[in-house]
């Protein structure tokens, strides 16, 4: 399981970007033969935007009130 990170950005959007980059770097450290591609980041300088797309494995269960609960599972070493 990958270690946690402490972002240094002072706004939530900046923290999301920092974490996205760290996850992407962690994926790149995995052997290319088995490397997942669960996160993509795109920088659009013309429109001054950053896009993050992320998916990961999860387990699903029902809470005591019948609500669906999704719990992401670790996929990075």
Secondary structure, DSSP 8 states (H G I E B T S, - for coil): ---------SSHHHHHHHHHHHHHHHHHTS-TTT----EEEEEETTTTEEEEEE---EEEEE-TTS-EEEEE-----
